[in-house]
Amino acid sequence: MEETTIYPTTKQALMCLILCQSFSNLQRDIQIFRFNPEPEKGYVFIMAGEKLQILVFGDGNWRFINETEL
């Protein structure tokens, strides 16, 4: 069976760049940047600083999360 590579969408990639630049401007370290390539999920998880956690979805929308939702 051939494996298919799944990449972030253009909107998702652009929003990740915008968010990471914002964290940088606020002097927040990016601790984790992880793309979940599962077709039904396909989100990016970003952890900045010690507690700031964000999910970025394929349509470019994002939201804050807390660790109990992971």
PDB file with one MODEL, atoms N, CA, C and O in Angstrom:
MODEL        1
ATOM      1  N   MET A   1       0.834  -1.181   0.000  1.00  0.00           N
ATOM      2  CA  MET A   1       0.000   0.000   0.000  1.00  0.00           C
ATOM      3  C   MET A   1       0.878   1.243   0.000  1.00  0.00           C
ATOM      4  O   MET A   1       1.824   1.352   0.781  1.00  0.00           O
ATOM      5  N   GLU A   2       0.558   2.161  -0.870  1.00  0.00           N
ATOM      6  CA  GLU A   2       1.338   3.378  -1.005  1.00  0.00           C
ATOM      7  C   GLU A   2       0.920   4.405   0.053  1.00  0.00           C
ATOM      8  O   GLU A   2      -0.268   4.643   0.267  1.00  0.00           O
ATOM      9  N   GLU A   3       1.907   5.002   0.702  1.00  0.00           N
ATOM     10  CA  GLU A   3       1.628   5.993   1.738  1.00  0.00           C
ATOM     11  C   GLU A   3       1.525   7.384   1.109  1.00  0.00           C
ATOM     12  O   GLU A   3       2.360   7.760   0.286  1.00  0.00           O
ATOM     13  N   THR A   4       0.509   8.137   1.492  1.00  0.00           N
ATOM     14  CA  THR A   4       0.302   9.484   0.985  1.00  0.00           C
ATOM     15  C   THR A   4       0.712  10.481   2.051  1.00  0.00           C
ATOM     16  O   THR A   4       0.286  10.378   3.202  1.00  0.00           O
ATOM     17  N   THR A   5       1.530  11.439   1.676  1.00  0.00           N
ATOM     18  CA  THR A   5       1.945  12.489   2.599  1.00  0.00           C
ATOM     19  C   THR A   5       0.910  13.598   2.585  1.00  0.00           C
ATOM     20  O   THR A   5       0.483  14.051   1.522  1.00  0.00           O
ATOM     21  N   ILE A   6       0.509  14.035   3.776  1.00  0.00           N
ATOM     22  CA  ILE A   6      -0.467  15.120   3.906  1.00  0.00           C
ATOM     23  C   ILE A   6       0.263  16.339   4.475  1.00  0.00           C
ATOM     24  O   ILE A   6       1.010  16.235   5.448  1.00  0.00           O
ATOM     25  N   TYR A   7       0.035  17.477   3.858  1.00  0.00           N
ATOM     26  CA  TYR A   7       0.675  18.717   4.268  1.00  0.00           C
ATOM     27  C   TYR A   7      -0.353  19.696   4.817  1.00  0.00           C
ATOM     28  O   TYR A   7      -1.546  19.552   4.552  1.00  0.00           O
ATOM     29  N   PRO A   8       0.098  20.698   5.584  1.00  0.00           N
ATOM     30  CA  PRO A   8      -0.831  21.744   6.031  1.00  0.00           C
ATOM     31  C   PRO A   8      -1.406  22.481   4.823  1.00  0.00           C
ATOM     32  O   PRO A   8      -0.780  22.543   3.765  1.00  0.00           O
ATOM     33  N   THR A   9      -2.599  23.034   4.992  1.00  0.00           N
ATOM     34  CA  THR A   9      -3.182  23.845   3.928  1.00  0.00           C
ATOM     35  C   THR A   9      -2.455  25.189   3.867  1.00  0.00           C
ATOM     36  O   THR A   9      -1.734  25.556   4.795  1.00  0.00           O
ATOM     37  N   THR A  10      -2.647  25.903   2.789  1.00  0.00           N
ATOM     38  CA  THR A  10      -2.021  27.226   2.639  1.00  0.00           C
ATOM     39  C   THR A  10      -2.501  28.174   3.727  1.00  0.00           C
ATOM     40  O   THR A  10      -1.699  28.887   4.331  1.00  0.00           O
ATOM     41  N   LYS A  11      -3.820  28.187   3.982  1.00  0.00           N
ATOM     42  CA  LYS A  11      -4.368  29.069   5.032  1.00  0.00           C
ATOM     43  C   LYS A  11      -3.817  28.705   6.403  1.00  0.00           C
ATOM     44  O   LYS A  11      -3.510  29.578   7.215  1.00  0.00           O
ATOM     45  N   GLN A  12      -3.696  27.416   6.646  1.00  0.00           N
ATOM     46  CA  GLN A  12      -3.177  26.945   7.925  1.00  0.00           C
ATOM     47  C   GLN A  12      -1.716  27.344   8.096  1.00  0.00           C
ATOM     48  O   GLN A  12      -1.320  27.820   9.159  1.00  0.00           O
ATOM     49  N   ALA A  13      -0.920  27.150   7.056  1.00  0.00           N
ATOM     50  CA  ALA A  13       0.504  27.494   7.116  1.00  0.00           C
ATOM     51  C   ALA A  13       0.705  28.996   7.330  1.00  0.00           C
ATOM     52  O   ALA A  13       1.562  29.409   8.111  1.00  0.00           O
ATOM     53  N   LEU A  14      -0.092  29.807   6.632  1.00  0.00           N
ATOM     54  CA  LEU A  14       0.011  31.254   6.788  1.00  0.00           C
ATOM     55  C   LEU A  14      -0.366  31.682   8.201  1.00  0.00           C
ATOM     56  O   LEU A  14       0.311  32.523   8.792  1.00  0.00           O
ATOM     57  N   MET A  15      -1.442  31.112   8.752  1.00  0.00           N
ATOM     58  CA  MET A  15      -1.849  31.476  10.106  1.00  0.00           C
ATOM     59  C   MET A  15      -0.797  31.041  11.125  1.00  0.00           C
ATOM     60  O   MET A  15      -0.549  31.757  12.095  1.00  0.00           O
ATOM     61  N   CYS A  16      -0.180  29.889  10.920  1.00  0.00           N
ATOM     62  CA  CYS A  16       0.899  29.453  11.819  1.00  0.00           C
ATOM     63  C   CYS A  16       2.050  30.444  11.811  1.00  0.00           C
ATOM     64  O   CYS A  16       2.608  30.765  12.861  1.00  0.00           O
ATOM     65  N   LEU A  17       2.404  30.928  10.632  1.00  0.00           N
ATOM     66  CA  LEU A  17       3.472  31.916  10.521  1.00  0.00           C
ATOM     67  C   LEU A  17       3.095  33.204  11.253  1.00  0.00           C
ATOM     68  O   LEU A  17       3.913  33.773  11.976  1.00  0.00           O
ATOM     69  N   ILE A  18       1.868  33.657  11.066  1.00  0.00           N
ATOM     70  CA  ILE A  18       1.391  34.879  11.736  1.00  0.00           C
ATOM     71  C   ILE A  18       1.427  34.707  13.254  1.00  0.00           C
ATOM     72  O   ILE A  18       1.899  35.592  13.968  1.00  0.00           O
ATOM     73  N   LEU A  19       0.932  33.576  13.745  1.00  0.00           N
ATOM     74  CA  LEU A  19       0.913  33.329  15.190  1.00  0.00           C
ATOM     75  C   LEU A  19       2.319  33.226  15.761  1.00  0.00           C
ATOM     76  O   LEU A  19       2.605  33.792  16.816  1.00  0.00           O
ATOM     77  N   CYS A  20       3.199  32.507  15.071  1.00  0.00           N
ATOM     78  CA  CYS A  20       4.574  32.375  15.560  1.00  0.00           C
ATOM     79  C   CYS A  20       5.296  33.726  15.572  1.00  0.00           C
ATOM     80  O   CYS A  20       6.086  34.000  16.475  1.00  0.00           O
ATOM     81  N   GLN A  21       5.028  34.562  14.580  1.00  0.00           N
ATOM     82  CA  GLN A  21       5.612  35.905  14.569  1.00  0.00           C
ATOM     83  C   GLN A  21       5.085  36.728  15.746  1.00  0.00           C
ATOM     84  O   GLN A  21       5.836  37.478  16.368  1.00  0.00           O
ATOM     85  N   SER A  22       3.802  36.585  16.044  1.00  0.00           N
ATOM     86  CA  SER A  22       3.210  37.291  17.197  1.00  0.00           C
ATOM     87  C   SER A  22       3.854  36.832  18.502  1.00  0.00           C
ATOM     88  O   SER A  22       4.158  37.651  19.369  1.00  0.00           O
ATOM     89  N   PHE A  23       4.063  35.516  18.642  1.00  0.00           N
ATOM     90  CA  PHE A  23       4.721  35.011  19.846  1.00  0.00           C
ATOM     91  C   PHE A  23       6.130  35.563  19.953  1.00  0.00           C
ATOM     92  O   PHE A  23       6.581  35.928  21.039  1.00  0.00           O
ATOM     93  N   SER A  24       6.817  35.622  18.840  1.00  0.00           N
ATOM     94  CA  SER A  24       8.170  36.169  18.822  1.00  0.00           C
ATOM     95  C   SER A  24       8.170  37.637  19.239  1.00  0.00           C
ATOM     96  O   SER A  24       9.024  38.067  20.015  1.00  0.00           O
ATOM     97  N   ASN A  25       7.218  38.398  18.727  1.00  0.00           N
ATOM     98  CA  ASN A  25       7.117  39.810  19.098  1.00  0.00           C
ATOM     99  C   ASN A  25       6.861  39.983  20.593  1.00  0.00           C
ATOM    100  O   ASN A  25       7.290  40.968  21.193  1.00  0.00           O
ATOM    101  N   LEU A  26       6.168  39.029  21.184  1.00  0.00           N
ATOM    102  CA  LEU A  26       5.874  39.061  22.623  1.00  0.00           C
ATOM    103  C   LEU A  26       6.958  38.362  23.438  1.00  0.00           C
ATOM    104  O   LEU A  26       6.818  38.185  24.648  1.00  0.00           O
ATOM    105  N   GLN A  27       8.035  37.968  22.769  1.00  0.00           N
ATOM    106  CA  GLN A  27       9.177  37.283  23.376  1.00  0.00           C
ATOM    107  C   GLN A  27       8.764  35.987  24.058  1.00  0.00           C
ATOM    108  O   GLN A  27       9.211  35.686  25.165  1.00  0.00           O
ATOM    109  N   ARG A  28       7.906  35.222  23.386  1.00  0.00           N
ATOM    110  CA  ARG A  28       7.490  33.898  23.861  1.00  0.00           C
ATOM    111  C   ARG A  28       8.230  32.846  23.045  1.00  0.00           C
ATOM    112  O   ARG A  28       8.226  32.895  21.815  1.00  0.00           O
ATOM    113  N   ASP A  29       8.857  31.911  23.716  1.00  0.00           N
ATOM    114  CA  ASP A  29       9.523  30.804  23.031  1.00  0.00           C
ATOM    115  C   ASP A  29       8.482  29.837  22.487  1.00  0.00           C
ATOM    116  O   ASP A  29       7.462  29.589  23.130  1.00  0.00           O
ATOM    117  N   ILE A  30       8.737  29.298  21.313  1.00  0.00           N
ATOM    118  CA  ILE A  30       7.904  28.232  20.765  1.00  0.00           C
ATOM    119  C   ILE A  30       8.474  26.931  21.329  1.00  0.00           C
ATOM    120  O   ILE A  30       9.575  26.520  20.962  1.00  0.00           O
ATOM    121  N   GLN A  31       7.727  26.291  22.217  1.00  0.00           N
ATOM    122  CA  GLN A  31       8.180  25.056  22.857  1.00  0.00           C
ATOM    123  C   GLN A  31       7.911  23.840  21.974  1.00  0.00           C
ATOM    124  O   GLN A  31       8.762  22.962  21.833  1.00  0.00           O
ATOM    125  N   ILE A  32       6.703  23.800  21.373  1.00  0.00           N
ATOM    126  CA  ILE A  32       6.308  22.667  20.532  1.00  0.00           C
ATOM    127  C   ILE A  32       5.571  23.202  19.315  1.00  0.00           C
ATOM    128  O   ILE A  32       4.725  24.090  19.426  1.00  0.00           O
ATOM    129  N   PHE A  33       5.901  22.652  18.153  1.00  0.00           N
ATOM    130  CA  PHE A  33       5.176  22.950  16.916  1.00  0.00           C
ATOM    131  C   PHE A  33       4.970  21.608  16.244  1.00  0.00           C
ATOM    132  O   PHE A  33       5.929  21.002  15.766  1.00  0.00           O
ATOM    133  N   ARG A  34       3.728  21.132  16.200  1.00  0.00           N
ATOM    134  CA  ARG A  34       3.471  19.775  15.727  1.00  0.00           C
ATOM    135  C   ARG A  34       2.284  19.752  14.769  1.00  0.00           C
ATOM    136  O   ARG A  34       1.205  20.246  15.095  1.00  0.00           O
ATOM    137  N   PHE A  35       2.490  19.176  13.585  1.00  0.00           N
ATOM    138  CA  PHE A  35       1.417  18.994  12.620  1.00  0.00           C
ATOM    139  C   PHE A  35       0.888  17.576  12.735  1.00  0.00           C
ATOM    140  O   PHE A  35       1.657  16.617  12.665  1.00  0.00           O
ATOM    141  N   ASN A  36      -0.414  17.434  12.911  1.00  0.00           N
ATOM    142  CA  ASN A  36      -1.051  16.130  12.948  1.00  0.00           C
ATOM    143  C   ASN A  36      -1.586  15.852  11.551  1.00  0.00           C
ATOM    144  O   ASN A  36      -2.588  16.449  11.156  1.00  0.00           O
ATOM    145  N   PRO A  37      -0.952  14.968  10.791  1.00  0.00           N
ATOM    146  CA  PRO A  37      -1.322  14.770   9.391  1.00  0.00           C
ATOM    147  C   PRO A  37      -2.514  13.846   9.148  1.00  0.00           C
ATOM    148  O   PRO A  37      -2.840  13.558   7.997  1.00  0.00           O
ATOM    149  N   GLU A  38      -3.166  13.378  10.208  1.00  0.00           N
ATOM    150  CA  GLU A  38      -4.314  12.494  10.007  1.00  0.00           C
ATOM    151  C   GLU A  38      -5.410  13.255   9.259  1.00  0.00           C
ATOM    152  O   GLU A  38      -5.780  14.357   9.665  1.00  0.00           O
ATOM    153  N   PRO A  39      -5.930  12.686   8.182  1.00  0.00           N
ATOM    154  CA  PRO A  39      -6.911  13.402   7.343  1.00  0.00           C
ATOM    155  C   PRO A  39      -8.118  13.939   8.114  1.00  0.00           C
ATOM    156  O   PRO A  39      -8.605  15.031   7.823  1.00  0.00           O
ATOM    157  N   GLU A  40      -8.596  13.180   9.088  1.00  0.00           N
ATOM    158  CA  GLU A  40      -9.772  13.649   9.834  1.00  0.00           C
ATOM    159  C   GLU A  40      -9.430  14.719  10.858  1.00  0.00           C
ATOM    160  O   GLU A  40     -10.325  15.380  11.385  1.00  0.00           O
ATOM    161  N   LYS A  41      -8.144  14.899  11.147  1.00  0.00           N
ATOM    162  CA  LYS A  41      -7.738  15.926  12.107  1.00  0.00           C
ATOM    163  C   LYS A  41      -7.020  17.056  11.385  1.00  0.00           C
ATOM    164  O   LYS A  41      -7.568  18.148  11.239  1.00  0.00           O
ATOM    165  N   GLY A  42      -5.809  16.804  10.937  1.00  0.00           N
ATOM    166  CA  GLY A  42      -5.065  17.768  10.146  1.00  0.00           C
ATOM    167  C   GLY A  42      -4.883  19.131  10.787  1.00  0.00           C
ATOM    168  O   GLY A  42      -4.987  20.155  10.111  1.00  0.00           O
ATOM    169  N   TYR A  43      -4.613  19.152  12.081  1.00  0.00           N
ATOM    170  CA  TYR A  43      -4.417  20.427  12.757  1.00  0.00           C
ATOM    171  C   TYR A  43      -2.950  20.607  13.135  1.00  0.00           C
ATOM    172  O   TYR A  43      -2.167  19.658  13.134  1.00  0.00           O
ATOM    173  N   VAL A  44      -2.600  21.853  13.458  1.00  0.00           N
ATOM    174  CA  VAL A  44      -1.269  22.169  13.977  1.00  0.00           C
ATOM    175  C   VAL A  44      -1.431  22.531  15.444  1.00  0.00           C
ATOM    176  O   VAL A  44      -2.309  23.313  15.807  1.00  0.00           O
ATOM    177  N   PHE A  45      -0.585  21.962  16.278  1.00  0.00           N
ATOM    178  CA  PHE A  45      -0.547  22.287  17.704  1.00  0.00           C
ATOM    179  C   PHE A  45       0.686  23.145  17.944  1.00  0.00           C
ATOM    180  O   PHE A  45       1.790  22.787  17.534  1.00  0.00           O
ATOM    181  N   ILE A  46       0.492  24.279  18.610  1.00  0.00           N
ATOM    182  CA  ILE A  46       1.608  25.168  18.963  1.00  0.00           C
ATOM    183  C   ILE A  46       1.551  25.412  20.464  1.00  0.00           C
ATOM    184  O   ILE A  46       0.500  25.748  21.010  1.00  0.00           O
ATOM    185  N   MET A  47       2.688  25.241  21.122  1.00  0.00           N
ATOM    186  CA  MET A  47       2.802  25.605  22.534  1.00  0.00           C
ATOM    187  C   MET A  47       3.870  26.677  22.635  1.00  0.00           C
ATOM    188  O   MET A  47       5.022  26.465  22.260  1.00  0.00           O
ATOM    189  N   ALA A  48       3.472  27.826  23.147  1.00  0.00           N
ATOM    190  CA  ALA A  48       4.393  28.958  23.281  1.00  0.00           C
ATOM    191  C   ALA A  48       4.515  29.303  24.762  1.00  0.00           C
ATOM    192  O   ALA A  48       3.527  29.293  25.497  1.00  0.00           O
ATOM    193  N   GLY A  49       5.730  29.606  25.185  1.00  0.00           N
ATOM    194  CA  GLY A  49       5.941  29.840  26.604  1.00  0.00           C
ATOM    195  C   GLY A  49       5.686  28.543  27.355  1.00  0.00           C
ATOM    196  O   GLY A  49       5.870  27.457  26.805  1.00  0.00           O
ATOM    197  N   GLU A  50       5.264  28.651  28.605  1.00  0.00           N
ATOM    198  CA  GLU A  50       5.031  27.453  29.408  1.00  0.00           C
ATOM    199  C   GLU A  50       3.593  26.968  29.355  1.00  0.00           C
ATOM    200  O   GLU A  50       3.335  25.797  29.636  1.00  0.00           O
ATOM    201  N   LYS A  51       2.634  27.848  28.997  1.00  0.00           N
ATOM    202  CA  LYS A  51       1.230  27.465  29.117  1.00  0.00           C
ATOM    203  C   LYS A  51       0.358  27.761  27.906  1.00  0.00           C
ATOM    204  O   LYS A  51      -0.736  27.205  27.800  1.00  0.00           O
ATOM    205  N   LEU A  52       0.787  28.589  27.017  1.00  0.00           N
ATOM    206  CA  LEU A  52      -0.050  29.009  25.892  1.00  0.00           C
ATOM    207  C   LEU A  52      -0.112  27.905  24.844  1.00  0.00           C
ATOM    208  O   LEU A  52       0.901  27.548  24.242  1.00  0.00           O
ATOM    209  N   GLN A  53      -1.315  27.365  24.632  1.00  0.00           N
ATOM    210  CA  GLN A  53      -1.502  26.271  23.689  1.00  0.00           C
ATOM    211  C   GLN A  53      -2.576  26.645  22.673  1.00  0.00           C
ATOM    212  O   GLN A  53      -3.640  27.150  23.030  1.00  0.00           O
ATOM    213  N   ILE A  54      -2.280  26.388  21.407  1.00  0.00           N
ATOM    214  CA  ILE A  54      -3.181  26.780  20.320  1.00  0.00           C
ATOM    215  C   ILE A  54      -3.295  25.634  19.315  1.00  0.00           C
ATOM    216  O   ILE A  54      -2.322  24.930  19.043  1.00  0.00           O
ATOM    217  N   LEU A  55      -4.501  25.460  18.771  1.00  0.00           N
ATOM    218  CA  LEU A  55      -4.728  24.572  17.636  1.00  0.00           C
ATOM    219  C   LEU A  55      -5.034  25.435  16.423  1.00  0.00           C
ATOM    220  O   LEU A  55      -5.830  26.371  16.510  1.00  0.00           O
ATOM    221  N   VAL A  56      -4.408  25.128  15.290  1.00  0.00           N
ATOM    222  CA  VAL A  56      -4.677  25.822  14.035  1.00  0.00           C
ATOM    223  C   VAL A  56      -5.268  24.785  13.077  1.00  0.00           C
ATOM    224  O   VAL A  56      -4.648  23.758  12.797  1.00  0.00           O
ATOM    225  N   PHE A  57      -6.466  25.068  12.582  1.00  0.00           N
ATOM    226  CA  PHE A  57      -7.190  24.127  11.735  1.00  0.00           C
ATOM    227  C   PHE A  57      -6.913  24.397  10.260  1.00  0.00           C
ATOM    228  O   PHE A  57      -6.361  25.438   9.904  1.00  0.00           O
ATOM    229  N   GLY A  58      -7.296  23.465   9.418  1.00  0.00           N
ATOM    230  CA  GLY A  58      -7.024  23.538   7.992  1.00  0.00           C
ATOM    231  C   GLY A  58      -7.586  24.763   7.301  1.00  0.00           C
ATOM    232  O   GLY A  58      -7.047  25.201   6.284  1.00  0.00           O
ATOM    233  N   ASP A  59      -8.679  25.332   7.844  1.00  0.00           N
ATOM    234  CA  ASP A  59      -9.283  26.511   7.226  1.00  0.00           C
ATOM    235  C   ASP A  59      -8.624  27.809   7.687  1.00  0.00           C
ATOM    236  O   ASP A  59      -9.056  28.893   7.294  1.00  0.00           O
ATOM    237  N   GLY A  60      -7.578  27.711   8.520  1.00  0.00           N
ATOM    238  CA  GLY A  60      -6.872  28.893   9.009  1.00  0.00           C
ATOM    239  C   GLY A  60      -7.405  29.417  10.318  1.00  0.00           C
ATOM    240  O   GLY A  60      -6.783  30.290  10.924  1.00  0.00           O
ATOM    241  N   ASN A  61      -8.539  28.915  10.777  1.00  0.00           N
ATOM    242  CA  ASN A  61      -9.059  29.326  12.087  1.00  0.00           C
ATOM    243  C   ASN A  61      -8.227  28.672  13.179  1.00  0.00           C
ATOM    244  O   ASN A  61      -7.637  27.611  12.975  1.00  0.00           O
ATOM    245  N   TRP A  62      -8.187  29.316  14.335  1.00  0.00           N
ATOM    246  CA  TRP A  62      -7.416  28.790  15.448  1.00  0.00           C
ATOM    247  C   TRP A  62      -8.159  29.062  16.738  1.00  0.00           C
ATOM    248  O   TRP A  62      -9.071  29.888  16.788  1.00  0.00           O
ATOM    249  N   ARG A  63      -7.749  28.347  17.790  1.00  0.00           N
ATOM    250  CA  ARG A  63      -8.329  28.587  19.110  1.00  0.00           C
ATOM    251  C   ARG A  63      -7.337  28.179  20.181  1.00  0.00           C
ATOM    252  O   ARG A  63      -6.473  27.327  19.974  1.00  0.00           O
ATOM    253  N   PHE A  64      -7.490  28.817  21.334  1.00  0.00           N
ATOM    254  CA  PHE A  64      -6.707  28.437  22.508  1.00  0.00           C
ATOM    255  C   PHE A  64      -7.278  27.144  23.062  1.00  0.00           C
ATOM    256  O   PHE A  64      -8.482  26.906  22.969  1.00  0.00           O
ATOM    257  N   ILE A  65      -6.427  26.309  23.636  1.00  0.00           N
ATOM    258  CA  ILE A  65      -6.887  25.097  24.309  1.00  0.00           C
ATOM    259  C   ILE A  65      -6.230  24.991  25.660  1.00  0.00           C
ATOM    260  O   ILE A  65      -5.270  25.701  25.957  1.00  0.00           O
ATOM    261  N   ASN A  66      -6.756  24.094  26.484  1.00  0.00           N
ATOM    262  CA  ASN A  66      -6.046  23.786  27.726  1.00  0.00           C
ATOM    263  C   ASN A  66      -5.638  22.331  27.659  1.00  0.00           C
ATOM    264  O   ASN A  66      -6.150  21.575  26.833  1.00  0.00           O
ATOM    265  N   GLU A  67      -4.727  21.937  28.514  1.00  0.00           N
ATOM    266  CA  GLU A  67      -4.130  20.616  28.378  1.00  0.00           C
ATOM    267  C   GLU A  67      -5.114  19.476  28.620  1.00  0.00           C
ATOM    268  O   GLU A  67      -4.819  18.344  28.237  1.00  0.00           O
ATOM    269  N   THR A  68      -6.256  19.720  29.230  1.00  0.00           N
ATOM    270  CA  THR A  68      -7.227  18.641  29.437  1.00  0.00           C
ATOM    271  C   THR A  68      -7.935  18.255  28.151  1.00  0.00           C
ATOM    272  O   THR A  68      -8.560  17.197  28.091  1.00  0.00           O
ATOM    273  N   GLU A  69      -7.852  19.102  27.100  1.00  0.00           N
ATOM    274  CA  GLU A  69      -8.511  18.815  25.833  1.00  0.00           C
ATOM    275  C   GLU A  69      -7.642  18.010  24.865  1.00  0.00           C
ATOM    276  O   GLU A  69      -8.130  17.597  23.813  1.00  0.00           O
ATOM    277  N   LEU A  70      -6.384  17.780  25.189  1.00  0.00           N
ATOM    278  CA  LEU A  70      -5.476  17.105  24.248  1.00  0.00           C
ATOM    279  C   LEU A  70      -5.740  15.639  24.132  1.00  0.00           C
ATOM    280  O   LEU A  70      -5.056  14.945  23.380  1.00  0.00           O
TER     281      LEU A  70
ENDMDL
END
